[in-house]
Amino acid sequence: MKKWSKKKGKDICLKACITLFLLHIFSLSSMAQLNESDTAKFQFRGGLTGALQRGNVDLLVIRGRLEIVTNSQKPFVFKSQNNSLYQEFSGFKADNDVNSRNYLYYKPFRKFYPFSMLYVQTNYRREIDSRWFGGLGYTWQVVQKPKTILKISGSLVYESTRFRSDQFNETEYNGSTEISLPRATLFLAGWHRLADSKLRLFYSGYWQPGLDGTPNNRFQLDLGIDVPLWKGLNATVQNSFSREQVVTTTVLQKDRILTFGLSYQLKK
């Protein structure tokens, strides 16, 4: 059942972005680069990329990522991944996004294991002031080898999103800035070392159909290459594609972005 609200959405994107930037160092690499079944007790991967241009065209881009895995060889393993993206063109803000993904796994060293998850997001371009969803799932590690990782998982979550508008391409949702519904999720992730080189191909993607009777599906795919340079320092190129079926009337359903930069990984 949908929750209806007449309150105007608050613009929390900038505060969240600044807070995340001050607390963490970020990186660009895919979520597939940190595997919860790794035997390392602690993993950190962070980096920051940006661009500033002034003159005929004014441009400011800041993108970052932080990934942490704590693994005490006990039944529970915690994993947190945090992203930030800020873009400004000639004084006009284009992106101001935060994406925090948090997992708690139970005995992830096995081929099959359960987990719980909590996501918190903002997306300026899609007019999303805030979004959260959480739930339970199960993972199947299809391949777990030194040069190849492949896993598939399914989960059921409950989601609540607050938009800056109450008019949508699916008119069933018109009249409220908030949409809440259950979703199913199918997720796939992996990485592969290419031949005998240091190049690593990584990818991740998910499909989330809505379960409230109104067509409300979501899809995202990330594909990239990671090149180890020196003692945990890596160069990364990543291409991302996303599509949301339900958007406000002024927003496109599809987005693509190509990113590249440096990242650092620490294992203990």
N, C-alpha and C positions, 0 to 999 in steps of 0.2 A: 504494500500500500504506500502511496506517495505522501510525503509530508509537505504541506503547503505553508508558506510563510510570506508575509507582506513586508518584512524588514528589508532594508537595502543592504546589500553585501558590502562589507568593509574591505578597503584595499590594504591587505596585510602582506602583499607580495614583497614590498621594499624592505620592511622590517625583518621579515624572515630571511631574505637574501643577505642582508647586512650581518645579521646574527650568525648565520651559517658561515659566512666568509671570515668573520673574526675568530670563530671557534676552531675552524679546521683549515688544513691545506687540502686542495682538491686535485683530482686527476681526470683523464678523459677515457680511460680504458673500459672495456666492457665488463659487465658483472660476471661473465663467464671466466674471467682471469683469476678470481679467487674461488677456490673450490672448498666447500665446507668439509669434505672428506680428507683434506690435506692433513698430514700428521704434525705440521708445525703448530706449536702451542699458541703463537700469536702472529697475526699478519696485519700489516698496515700498508696501504697503497694510497698515495696522495700526489697531487700535482695541481698546477694552475697555468692557464693560458689566457692570453688577452691581446687586444689590439686597440690602439688609439690613433686616430687620424684627424688632423685639422687642416682646413684650407678650402678648396673647392667642394669637398665633401667632408662632413664631420661624422666620425664613426667611433663608437666605443663598444667593445665586446669584452666581457669577462666570463669565463667558463671554468668550472672546477669540479673536483670529485674527491670524496674520501671514502675508503673502504676499510672496515675493521672486522677481523674474525678472532674470537677468543675460543680456544680449544684446549681444555684442561684434561683431555682424554677421559672425561667423565661422560655420562649419558647425554647431557645437554650441551649444545654448542650455540653460541650467539653470533649473529652476523648482521652488520649494519652498513648500508651503502647510502651516501648522501651526495646529491648533485646540486649545482647552482648554475644558472645561465642568465646573464644580463646583457642586453643589446640596446644601443641607442643610435639613431641616425638623425643627424642635423637637429638635435635637441628633442626629437620625438622618440619616446620609449617604445621599443618593439617587443622585447622579451624581458621578463623579470620573474624567473621561475625557480622553484625549489622542489626537489623530489627526494624524500627520505624513505628508504625501504629497509625494513627491519624483520629479521627472522629468528625464531628459536627452534632448533632442530633437536629431535630425540634419537640418539644413536645413529648419526649420519654416516657411520663407517660401514653400515650394512648396505646391501643392494637395494633394499626397500626400507623406507623410514618415513615417519610422520613429521609434520612441522606446523607451527603457527606463524602468522605474518601480520604486519601492520604497516600500511603505507600512508604517508602524509604528503600532499602535493599542492602546489599553486601553479597556475599557467596564465600569464597575462594575455598572450595572443589569443587563447581560446576563451577569454573572459571568465576564467575560473578563479574566484577569490580563494577558495579552499576546497580541498577534497581529501577525504580519508576513507580507507576501507581496510577491513581486517577479517581474518577467518582462519580456517584449518585446511590442511592439504596433505598429500602423500606423494613421495618422490620415488621414481625408479631410475637407478643409475645403470643405464644401458651398457655403457662402456666406461671402464675406469683403468686406463693404462698410462704409462709415463708420457707418451706422446699424443694421447687422445683421451678427451673427456666428453661424454655425451650423456645427458640426463633429461628425463621428461617428468613433469609433475602436473597434478590436477588439484584444484582446490575449490572451495565454496566460500564466498566472502559476502559481507554486507557493506554497502557503500553509501556515502552521503556527500553530495556536491552542492556548493553554493556558488551561483553565477552572479555576474554583474547585470544581467538582463533577465526578464521573465518571458521573453518571446523566443521560441525555438522552431527549428525546421520540422520537428514532430509536434504538431499542434496539441496533442494530448497533454503535453507538459506546460502549456501556456498558462500564465497567471501566477506563477510562483518562481522565485529565484532559487529554490532548493529542490533537488531531485534525490530521492533515496530509494534504493532497491537492492535486492540480492543479485549476485552474479556468480556464474561458474567461470573458472579460469583454467586454460590449458597452456602450459609453459614448456618451452624447450630451450636448452642452452648447451654450449659445448665449445671446445677449442681443439685445434690440431696443429702440431708442429709440421711444417712443410718439408718433406724429404729430410735431408741431413743439414738443412740450413737453420739459422736462428729465428727465422720468421715464424710467427704463430698466427694462424687464422682463428678468429673468435666470432661468435655469433650468439644472439639470444633473441627470443621472440615470444609473444603471448597473444592469445585470443580470449576475449572476455565477453560472452553473450549475456545480455540482461535477462532476468527471469521474472519480470513484472507484467508481461503481456504486451508491452509496446516495443517495437523494434529498437534496440539500444545496444548495439555491438561495438566493440573496441578492438583494434589490432595494432601491434607495434613490432617492428623488426629492426635489430641493430646488427651490423656486419662490419668487421674491421680487421686490421693487421697490426700486430704488435712486434716491434723489433728491439730486442735487448741490446743495449749499448755498452753499459759498464756498471758492474756491482749494483744491480737493482734499478738502474736508470734505463728507461725504455722510451722509444719513439712510437707514437700511436696514430693511426688514421682510422676514423670510424664514420660510417654512413648510416643514418637513422631514418626510418620511415614510419609514420604513424597515421592512423585514421580513426576518427570517432564518428559514429553514425548520428548521434544526437548532439547538435551544437546550436548556439544562439544564431539568430537569423543573419547576423553580420559577419559570421565566421565561416571559413572554409573547413571542410571535413578532413582534408589531408595536409600533412606537413612533412617536409624533407629537410635534413640538415647534414652537412659534411663538416667534420671537425678533425683537427690534427694538432699534435703538441707533444709534450714530454710528461712522463710520470715517474714516480719512484715507488719501489716496493721493498718492504722490510719484513723478514721472517725470523722468528726465534724458536 
